[in-house]
Amino acid sequence: MSVLKGITWDHPRGYQPLKMISKTWISKGIDISWDIRSLKDFGDHPIDELIPNYDFIVLDHPYMGEAAGNNLLVPLDKYLDESFLVEQKSQSVGPSFESYRYDGHMWALPIDAAAQVAVFRKDLVDRINWELPTDVVQLHQAASLLPGKY
């Protein structure tokens, strides 16, 4: 069995999906284990110190310039099919996919994105008969009409 090692950040959103998907590779003879580092280390620890110890490194997009400039990572677009990259881009939120492109190459793929969104429940909007707010004042007025706490 081949053994691969990865490192990610210390939040269930950061490690639970990776641990679960890694289980699917065991049947193919590949065991992937994941170490977890603090959010502080995720932001501060130099990636060049992680490279000798890990096959997979979850890192944030600000490192792409360093990765490209110092040949720290392999350009994924040289190894992944273009159709796969197009699919990944189509399933990414906002500019998240492009934030991992630097100097004409993809150095990583987005697996998580902080995405602030606004949504509403049409059934509640219709029930209390209010129009969607367009500013903070209207938002507070609209929220005061909702049953219970908002």
Contacts in CASP RR format, 6 or more apart in sequence:
PFRMAT RR
TARGET T0000
AUTHOR 0000-0000-0000
METHOD contacts of the structure
MODEL  1
MSVLKGITWDHPRGYQPLKMISKTWISKGIDISWDIRSLKDFGDHPIDEL
IPNYDFIVLDHPYMGEAAGNNLLVPLDKYLDESFLVEQKSQSVGPSFESY
RYDGHMWALPIDAAAQVAVFRKDLVDRINWELPTDVVQLHQAASLLPGKY
1 26 0 8 1.000
1 29 0 8 1.000
1 30 0 8 1.000
1 31 0 8 1.000
2 29 0 8 1.000
2 30 0 8 1.000
2 31 0 8 1.000
3 30 0 8 1.000
3 31 0 8 1.000
3 32 0 8 1.000
3 33 0 8 1.000
4 30 0 8 1.000
4 31 0 8 1.000
4 32 0 8 1.000
4 33 0 8 1.000
4 55 0 8 1.000
4 56 0 8 1.000
5 32 0 8 1.000
5 33 0 8 1.000
5 34 0 8 1.000
5 35 0 8 1.000
5 53 0 8 1.000
5 54 0 8 1.000
5 55 0 8 1.000
5 56 0 8 1.000
6 18 0 8 1.000
6 32 0 8 1.000
6 33 0 8 1.000
6 34 0 8 1.000
6 35 0 8 1.000
6 54 0 8 1.000
6 55 0 8 1.000
6 56 0 8 1.000
6 57 0 8 1.000
6 58 0 8 1.000
7 34 0 8 1.000
7 35 0 8 1.000
7 36 0 8 1.000
7 37 0 8 1.000
7 50 0 8 1.000
7 53 0 8 1.000
7 54 0 8 1.000
7 56 0 8 1.000
7 57 0 8 1.000
7 58 0 8 1.000
8 14 0 8 1.000
8 15 0 8 1.000
8 18 0 8 1.000
8 34 0 8 1.000
8 35 0 8 1.000
8 36 0 8 1.000
8 37 0 8 1.000
8 58 0 8 1.000
9 15 0 8 1.000
9 36 0 8 1.000
9 37 0 8 1.000
9 38 0 8 1.000
9 39 0 8 1.000
9 42 0 8 1.000
9 58 0 8 1.000
10 36 0 8 1.000
10 37 0 8 1.000
10 38 0 8 1.000
10 39 0 8 1.000
10 42 0 8 1.000
11 39 0 8 1.000
13 112 0 8 1.000
14 58 0 8 1.000
14 112 0 8 1.000
15 34 0 8 1.000
15 36 0 8 1.000
17 111 0 8 1.000
18 32 0 8 1.000
18 34 0 8 1.000
18 58 0 8 1.000
18 111 0 8 1.000
19 34 0 8 1.000
22 31 0 8 1.000
22 32 0 8 1.000
22 33 0 8 1.000
22 34 0 8 1.000
25 31 0 8 1.000
25 32 0 8 1.000
32 55 0 8 1.000
32 56 0 8 1.000
35 54 0 8 1.000
37 45 0 8 1.000
42 58 0 8 1.000
42 59 0 8 1.000
42 60 0 8 1.000
43 60 0 8 1.000
47 57 0 8 1.000
47 59 0 8 1.000
47 63 0 8 1.000
47 66 0 8 1.000
47 67 0 8 1.000
47 72 0 8 1.000
47 73 0 8 1.000
48 70 0 8 1.000
48 72 0 8 1.000
50 57 0 8 1.000
51 57 0 8 1.000
51 72 0 8 1.000
51 73 0 8 1.000
57 73 0 8 1.000
58 111 0 8 1.000
59 67 0 8 1.000
59 108 0 8 1.000
61 96 0 8 1.000
61 99 0 8 1.000
61 100 0 8 1.000
61 108 0 8 1.000
61 110 0 8 1.000
64 99 0 8 1.000
64 100 0 8 1.000
64 101 0 8 1.000
64 102 0 8 1.000
64 107 0 8 1.000
64 108 0 8 1.000
65 102 0 8 1.000
65 103 0 8 1.000
65 107 0 8 1.000
66 72 0 8 1.000
67 73 0 8 1.000
67 102 0 8 1.000
67 107 0 8 1.000
67 108 0 8 1.000
68 75 0 8 1.000
68 102 0 8 1.000
68 103 0 8 1.000
68 105 0 8 1.000
68 107 0 8 1.000
69 103 0 8 1.000
73 107 0 8 1.000
73 108 0 8 1.000
75 105 0 8 1.000
75 106 0 8 1.000
75 107 0 8 1.000
76 85 0 8 1.000
76 105 0 8 1.000
76 106 0 8 1.000
76 107 0 8 1.000
76 108 0 8 1.000
76 109 0 8 1.000
77 85 0 8 1.000
77 104 0 8 1.000
77 105 0 8 1.000
77 106 0 8 1.000
78 105 0 8 1.000
80 106 0 8 1.000
85 106 0 8 1.000
88 97 0 8 1.000
88 109 0 8 1.000
88 110 0 8 1.000
89 97 0 8 1.000
89 98 0 8 1.000
92 110 0 8 1.000
92 113 0 8 1.000
93 110 0 8 1.000
93 113 0 8 1.000
93 115 0 8 1.000
94 113 0 8 1.000
94 115 0 8 1.000
96 110 0 8 1.000
96 113 0 8 1.000
96 115 0 8 1.000
97 109 0 8 1.000
97 110 0 8 1.000
99 110 0 8 1.000
100 106 0 8 1.000
100 107 0 8 1.000
100 108 0 8 1.000
100 109 0 8 1.000
100 110 0 8 1.000
101 107 0 8 1.000
120 132 0 8 1.000
124 146 0 8 1.000
125 132 0 8 1.000
128 145 0 8 1.000
128 146 0 8 1.000
130 142 0 8 1.000
130 145 0 8 1.000
132 142 0 8 1.000
133 139 0 8 1.000
133 141 0 8 1.000
133 142 0 8 1.000
143 150 0 8 1.000
END
